[in-house]
Amino acid sequence: QVQLVESGGGLVQAGNSLRLSCAASRRTFKDFGLGWFRQAPGKEREFVAAVSWSGETTYFADSVKGRFTISGDNAKNTVYLQMNSLKPEDTAVYYCASAPKYARTSYASKTAYDYWGQGTQVTVSS
């Protein structure tokens, strides 16, 4: 099993930035990397971004391209989601998740991920 712990959420004004962290208890050569999803009240959990542990592969939702970046620190088994130019519509609980290599679905799909963190709240005020 993999334990994932998110941190860095909070309340910010629109236009400002936040950096989320996700620390994994372990990783193996069988793991692709980590992804971030978010869920706003009354909405489905949606994909935000993902990165491979090698750092060579990244994916972003169209809604965050150009504003969010994702990176990893293999020495710390940690992935960071840098969120810039935040908007009120970015308000949600943000979850990180771990996916194995060669998942049968896209890494933008929840079904590619087998372990999830507890989430961290991000609130963007207008």
Salt bridges, closest charged atoms under 4 A:
GLU46 OE2 - ARG38 NE 2.66
ASP62 OD1 - LYS65 NZ 3.16
ASP90 OD1 - ARG38 NH1 2.89
ASP90 OD2 - ARG67 NH1 2.74
